Amino acid sequence: MNARTRPDEAEPDAPARPPLVRELLLVAGLFLVYKFGRQLATGHTAEAFGNAHHVWDWERALRLPDEAGVQSLLLHGDVLVHVANTYYATVHFPATVAFLVWLYLRRPAHYVWVRRVLAALTGAALVLHLAFPLAPPRMLGAVGLIDTARVFGPSVYGPPRTDQLSNQFAAMPSLHFGWALMLAVGLIVATRSRARWLWLLHPLVTLLVIVGTANHYWLDVIAATVLLGIALAVLRPPHPAHGTAGVAGPRGTAHRLPVPRRRAAGRRETERPELVGAGR
């Protein structure tokens, strides 16, 4: 074996894709944890409404914008508010799933990083949901906001007492916004297109939708942003492998350039003229 085929000088392989079955089991486990948290959150209706009034008062003390201002923009026409309700009901989970599938297939190293960040964010959110149950502003009739999904449709929630699929007293932090923001951050980090910053439109639209439909307070969004920032500070994105240089390729992909290798040893073994002459 000469210097050209030595294993310690071979170019590093691309990151391996995690086993699909293991990833599906992890997702199923997270879902079961969420369902368990939903069961633990039942029976805290009075506390959730008390916390809602506290949050509303805190926002006014901090001089945050009134959520009614955003909702009034949506109520200018039935079409706009219906689009906002549809966006809230249909984009959140499918967009996140499509994002993870694309990363799994095209950016395995970034997929593992994003999955860890989302798991950390969701776990911290579930703890806060249990410690601080919070009714959304659409349930506070005294603040002047309406439940746009119930009035204009479509709605994904039933009466809180009979809803077995979701925890409607889990307004803070907003996982709708936290996941949307992580989607944008993940795609900005994992791609190299100049237009990748347009992905920030997704969390921006999500912000206007969740506030305008009275499903979340401004403080819910702030709490989700803080938790995501902490998760990103602890769980850093993957870096290029040492010993290789990256250049931008088609569609924003990165290609590795092999590091120049020594050829002196190979030349001594195969190209020394005195050895060639001695063999004749």
Secondary structure, 3 states (H helix, E strand, C coil): CCHHHCHHHCCCCCCCCCCHHHHHHHHHHHHHHHHHHHHHCCCCHHHHHHHHHHHHHHHHHCCCCCHHHHHHHHCCCHHHHHHHHHHHHHCHHHHHHHHHHHHHHHCHHHHHHHHHHHHHHHHHHHHHHHHCCECCHHHCHHHCCCCHHHHHCCCCCCCCCCCCCCCCCECCCCHHHHHHHHHHHHHHHHCCCHHHHHHHHHHHHHHHHHHHCCCCCHHHHHHHHHHHHHHHHHCCCCCCCCCCEEEECHHHCEEEECCCCCCHHHHHHHCCHHHHHHCC
